[in-house]
Amino acid sequence: MTVNSVVRHPIARFLLRRVAYSAVVLIGVVVVVFTLVHLVPGDPVRIALGTRYTPEAYQALRAASGLDRPLIQQFFSYAGSALTGDLGVSFRNGDPVTTTLLERLPATISLAVVGILIALVIALPAGIYSALRQGRLSDGIVRVASQFGVSIPDFWMGILLIGLFASTLGWLPTSGYRPLLQDPAGWLRHIVLPGLTVGLVAGAIMTRYVRSAVLEVAGAGHVRTARSKGLAPVVVTARHIVRNALVPVLTITGIQLATVLGGVIVVEVVFAWPGLGRLTYNAVAARDYPLIQGAVLLIAALFLLINLVVDVLYAVVDPRIRLS
């Protein structure tokens, strides 16, 4: 197979377009984040030195970090280094930003995956059941419960779970983290509470979308035709309703997964979870420019990657969807 034939393939063209689009978005993210972090009040060098501050040390650290140069030079220097994977050095501890982010990434990915799996376990059966029993008491209970879950802030959900399972029952630890490969049992015990916090809130949101998607498909003409042919209700539901409702469900699942990867700062702080969210929170508090920029850039890249995977899965779930 030649290179030209590969490029002419619809999926290859689609992927190339999406990669080019993602590259443009990442460039925009770099520009916006670089501009915003330099507009935040506070001197990062002064904060980084703390009690070790002296005029000589201050000037030396500013020169070493490049903050004594014009902003335009700082930006092009940072952008050029970022293209090679070098995101700079943290002001606080002097560690490479890329290494720090890669060390924190597994904790955030594990929390996001567990949270989304819990959300799917809740949302799929609850949303489908509620839609199939539209207007009945059970439908109202599911809708009220999902609205209640949507209305509760994630930090309050975490506090409630800590109060029940950690303080009252004493079953689970309130904070901490264990690497999955080093201590699977410890990892499981520590991830239950933050995973439930993420999963319950995301599950409440996704339940509403699943219900809406199933209701929309259930009223379609092909579903009425299938029922008129005398097919069993289980077959109609599984083959003609749920399968066709998977496309919008995939959309909200991808959005929620990307949101969890970049937006679990509060949950990670509540449970002392050493992920990207807590790292970004501490970096903002310390005005650690390289770490803030690197964390936001990584989260944006993960968001774009998830969107790309979801778009490709559309064609797998529904062959009628053309990638072009």
GIFENWO-V557285 format. One record per helix or strand. SS is the DSSP state (helix for helix, strand for strand). FROM is the first residue (numbers start at 0). LEN is the number of residues. If there is no record, write none. Layout:
# GIFENWO-V557285
ss = (SS/SS)
from = (FROM/FROM)
len = (LEN/LEN)
This chain:
# GIFENWO-V557285
ss = (helix/helix/helix/helix/helix/strand/strand/helix/helix/helix/helix/helix/helix/helix/helix/helix)
from = (2/9/43/54/70/88/95/96/136/153/183/220/232/264/275/288)
len = (6/30/9/11/13/1/1/36/15/15/35/8/31/6/10/29)
